[in-house]
Amino acid sequence: MKNGSRLAALGGVVVAGALALSACGSDNNTTASSSAAPSGDIDCAKASVNAAGSSAQKNAMEEWTKLYSSKCAGANLNYNPSGSGAGIQAFTSGQVAFA
């Protein structure tokens, strides 16, 4: 019966852990507002800036680009979500300003 008790206890721990981890997510996926925009002085680019990197960061980069463009009229940021490895290669070869 000891093994049955251990198995039940282990099953309880697994279920409790799964429930705890499922509570970590959020469905509140609101977009950034102007109140979330950075304040203070921003060093604005005078031309287009090219960047490349992780496709997982694509949405974050799009939001950041919107905020940056609203503060820096005429500046243009081009982000290529080609993957982190490709972004590193583009940066080290001088093709992009950041990755």
Helices and strands as residue ranges (DSSP letters): H 2-22, G 34-36, E 48-52, G 55-57, H 58-71, E 76-80, H 84-92
